Amino acid sequence: MATERLYYKDSYLTEFAAEVIDLAADGQRVYLDRTAFYPASGGQPFDLGWLDGQEVVEVIDEGERIAHVMAVAIAGGAVTGQIHWPRRYDHMQQHSGQHLLSAVLMELCGFPTLSFHMGDEVSTIELGTKEIAEKQIERVEDQANDLARSGRPVHIGFQDAQQAEGLRKQSQRSGSLRIVEIAGVDRSACGGTHVRSLAETLPVQIRKTEKVRGNIRLEFVCGWRAIRRAKRDFKIGQELARQSATGIDKLPEYLAALRQRLSEAEKERQILAESLARREGRELYLATEMSADGLRRALWQVAQLDEAVRAKALAYAAGTKSLVLVLGSQPAGALIACSPDAGMDAGAILKQTLAEFGGRGGGSATLAQGSVPNELCVRSLTEKLEMR
């Protein structure tokens, strides 16, 4: 027996009576003759709520039937269902807002909507375009809010697929289609829950855009979700302004200046770190005793092979008859530096050794660096360079 989908005709229905027509063996997967619970579908998450006071934790569309997954088992017979209204209404606002934005994006920019996803915090639309300009985003957001303020009604109807005309996106379904129509704005085949008036989606806020799979993903929020997010953003701005001892309107200018100062300080720090590293490298060279073959060898282990480490190694190798092997751990890597008179080719040695163990790297005769795949590779390098 198929489940009658009450939400198809009334998205505002929050309580209903039904009969249990089937139960899983554990009593926690319940099938009803009729339901107002929306299952996850079309980018919209499932509803939550209760059956006879027991929590519904998931709603699954199984084609003809809808499964209600319960937190605890329930018995058969007549039940009363109750929808978690704040969650449902939030989904209605976001879904109707998506239809509005998709219609405006198509009208003003010619960008088709490829997919829609409703998350807990934000919703996203993937658009069939490689780029979208800031001015286009502003126009779309302004137009969407103007239309929402006009309070255009949102109608739900049903029509045979072969007779359905004027759809924003042609449906591949056959038989009867559920049509969601925003008067004078959009007409789409959709099974989701929607508000009765565009005014209920206010405000419509585009949060950001990003490139994905060669397309543009647009992030947005509508209705109460947008209001809550705006309040949160304002509180964050207030706190940043307080910590910065500046006005909230001056934050962008203040943070830009702070970022510039930090960048300059970081450059100065790097210069000082490399200068100190070169000094340490020279001192370590002078403090190293010659091996039997006349080379001064050094083996260092560090966390990262950064510029300061490279400067230190180069300063060490600036001395005559010198060789240093530096092993990094985060990530695992190796650096070899040697003087021109050391009688070896650092790049060739490192490249050959790493290749034997599946690693990659190389360099010049006096300086080489690469990734180290395992401990055996490290052991091979230290043996070839006669490190102790």
HELIX and SHEET records of a PDB file:
HELIX    1   1 LEU A    6  TYR A    8  5                                   3    
HELIX    2   2 TRP A   85  CYS A  109  1                                  25    
HELIX    3   3 GLU A  134  ARG A  149  1                                  16    
HELIX    4   4 LEU A  198  THR A  201  5                                   4    
HELIX    5   5 GLY A  223  SER A  244  1                                  22    
HELIX    6   6 ILE A  248  LYS A  250  5                                   3    
HELIX    7   7 LEU A  251  ALA A  287  1                                  37    
HELIX    8   8 GLU A  307  ALA A  317  1                                  11    
HELIX    9   9 PRO A  340  ALA A  342  5                                   3    
HELIX   10  10 ALA A  346  GLU A  356  1                                  11    
HELIX   11  11 GLU A  375  LYS A  384  1                                  10    
SHEET    1   A 2 GLU A   4  ARG A   5  0                                        
SHEET    2   A 2 ARG A  34  THR A  35  1                                        
SHEET    1   B 7 GLU A  15  LEU A  23  0                                        
SHEET    2   B 7 ARG A  29  LEU A  32 -1                                        
SHEET    3   B 7 ILE A  66  MET A  70 -1                                        
SHEET    4   B 7 GLN A  54  ASP A  61 -1                                        
SHEET    5   B 7 GLY A  49  LEU A  51 -1                                        
SHEET    6   B 7 GLY A  77  ILE A  83 -1                                        
SHEET    7   B 7 GLU A  15  LEU A  23 -1                                        
SHEET    1   C 4 THR A 113  MET A 118  0                                        
SHEET    2   C 4 SER A 123  LEU A 127 -1                                        
SHEET    3   C 4 ASN A 215  CYS A 222 -1                                        
SHEET    4   C 4 VAL A 204  VAL A 212 -1                                        
SHEET    1   D 3 VAL A 154  ASP A 160  0                                        
SHEET    2   D 3 SER A 176  ILE A 182 -1                                        
SHEET    3   D 3 ASP A 186  ALA A 189 -1                                        
SHEET    1   E 5 ARG A 296  VAL A 302  0                                        
SHEET    2   E 5 SER A 322  SER A 329  1                                        
SHEET    3   E 5 ALA A 332  CYS A 338 -1                                        
SHEET    4   E 5 LEU A 367  SER A 371 -1                                        
SHEET    5   E 5 GLY A 361  GLY A 363 -1                                        
END                                                                             
